[in-house]
Amino acid sequence: MIPPTATAIGGGFDQQLARKEETMGLDDRVESAADKVKGKAKEAAGKITDDKNLEAEGKMDQAKGKLKDAVEDVKDAVRKD
């Protein structure tokens, strides 16, 4: 059941849901970009200090960010259909 306030405020439940999904997608995209930047920094710091663990951690953070991007791409493709 759709709450009565959902249709009275914001133009309907479907529109509210669509805006929420767009916001969540944007938040996830920002988070994935942050993971990739953080990973680049860790990888560079690991190379400079010859810390293989930090370098590997940086590469993992970058991979995590790329995976989040791929998930968002799939979500976007599903939403368009």
C-alpha positions as CSV (number, residue, x, y, z in Angstrom):
1,M,0.0,0.0,0.0
2,I,1.3,3.5,-0.9
3,P,1.3,5.9,2.0
4,P,-1.1,8.8,1.5
5,T,1.7,11.3,1.9
6,A,3.6,9.7,-0.9
7,T,1.1,10.9,-3.5
8,A,0.4,14.2,-1.8
9,I,4.0,15.3,-1.5
10,G,6.6,15.3,-4.4
11,G,4.4,14.3,-7.3
12,G,3.8,10.6,-6.5
13,F,5.5,7.5,-5.2
14,D,7.1,6.5,-8.5
15,Q,8.8,9.8,-8.9
16,Q,10.1,9.7,-5.4
17,L,11.4,6.3,-5.9
18,A,13.1,7.3,-9.1
19,R,14.8,10.3,-7.4
20,K,16.0,8.1,-4.6
21,E,17.5,5.6,-7.0
22,E,19.3,8.5,-8.9
23,T,20.7,9.8,-5.6
24,M,21.8,6.4,-4.5
25,G,23.5,5.9,-7.9
26,L,25.3,9.2,-7.6
27,D,26.4,8.4,-4.1
28,D,27.8,5.1,-5.2
29,R,29.6,6.7,-8.1
30,V,31.2,9.2,-5.8
31,E,32.2,6.5,-3.4
32,S,33.8,4.4,-6.2
33,A,35.8,7.4,-7.4
34,A,37.0,8.0,-3.9
35,D,38.1,4.4,-3.6
36,K,40.1,4.7,-6.9
37,V,41.8,7.9,-5.8
38,K,42.6,6.5,-2.4
39,G,44.0,3.4,-4.1
40,K,46.2,5.4,-6.4
41,A,47.6,7.4,-3.5
42,K,48.3,4.2,-1.5
43,E,49.9,2.5,-4.4
44,A,52.1,5.5,-5.1
45,A,53.1,5.7,-1.4
46,G,53.8,2.0,-1.4
47,K,56.1,2.4,-4.4
48,I,57.9,5.3,-2.9
49,T,58.5,3.7,0.5
50,D,59.0,0.2,-1.0
51,D,56.1,-1.1,1.0
52,K,54.7,-4.0,-1.0
53,N,51.7,-4.4,1.3
54,L,50.6,-0.8,1.0
55,E,51.1,-1.0,-2.8
56,A,48.9,-4.1,-2.9
57,E,46.3,-2.5,-0.7
58,G,46.2,0.5,-3.1
59,K,45.7,-1.8,-6.1
60,M,42.8,-3.6,-4.2
61,D,41.1,-0.2,-3.4
62,Q,41.3,0.7,-7.1
63,A,39.8,-2.7,-8.1
64,K,37.1,-2.2,-5.5
65,G,36.2,1.2,-7.1
66,K,36.2,-0.3,-10.6
67,L,33.9,-3.1,-9.4
68,K,31.5,-0.6,-7.9
69,D,31.5,1.3,-11.2
70,A,30.6,-1.9,-13.1
71,V,27.8,-2.6,-10.7
72,E,26.4,0.9,-11.2
73,D,26.6,0.4,-15.0
74,V,24.5,-2.7,-14.7
75,K,22.0,-1.0,-12.5
76,D,21.8,1.9,-15.0
77,A,21.2,-0.6,-17.9
78,V,18.4,-2.3,-15.9
79,R,16.7,1.0,-15.1
80,K,16.7,2.1,-18.7
81,D,14.8,-1.1,-19.8
